[in-house]
Amino acid sequence: MTSGLPFTVTLRPGLSIHEQVVYAVKKAIVSGQLRPGDSFPSVRTISDGLRINPNTAHKIVSTLVTQGLLEVRPGIGTLVATAPEPTPAEREALLEHDVEELVVEARTLSVSLDEVIGSVHEQWQRLTGPETGGSTRSREATHDRRGDRDQD
């Protein structure tokens, strides 16, 4: 935990504080460190805990609310929301653009496909645990789109 916050972030110079904290919260949610219904700290708590401008802390919370990861309940506070179902466009963006970017960076650094796959697998296990290998629906959607469905 970072200064009493329910997520861990080490702010690095030269990168947007907003983007670093939003990413840290997303990581805490997907890893189960933050669960739907958990109370989320106030703007002031985030600002004080990270020693950042309150306007930046407000922007962080607003971004997470807009992305459907947090919800504000009057009289209760801000809570971690149940993860919204991703749209086909969001899945497409991840599986095409973001993966392409990873491949380009890996090739630039002469990282092999096996190393990339191994690293992705390690990160997946680290964030989701060994018992979750991903949903069948996700794997089927990937195979359908590529047209190379496995024949088990």
PEHU-V354151 format. One line per field, one symbol per residue. ss: DSSP state (A for helix, B for strand, O for the rest). phi: phi as a letter, one per 20 degrees, with the letter a starting at -180 (. if undefined). burial: + if it has 24 or more other ideal C-beta (glycine too) atoms within 12 Angstrom, else -. A space follows every 10 residues. Layout:
# PEHU-V354151
ss=???
phi=???
burial=???
This chain:
# PEHU-V354151
ss=OOOOOOOOOO OOOOOOAAAA AAAAAAAAAA OOOOOOOOBO OOAAAAAAAA OOOAAAAAAA AAAAAAOOOB BBBOOOBBBB OOOOOOOAAA AAAAAAAAAA AAAAAAAAOO OOAAAAAAAA AAAAAAAAOO OOOOOAAAAA AAAAAAOOOO OO
phi=.dlneebdbd fdfndffgff fgfffgffff enfddgnffd ffgfffgffe lcfgffffff fffffffnec cddgndpecf efgffffgff fffffdfffg fffffffgel efgfffffff fffgffednf fdeoffgfff fffffemcgf de
burial=-+--+++-+- ------++-+ ++++++++++ --++-----+ +-+-+++-++ -+---++--+ +--++---++ +------+++ +--------- ----+----- ---------- ---------- ---------- ---------- ---------- --
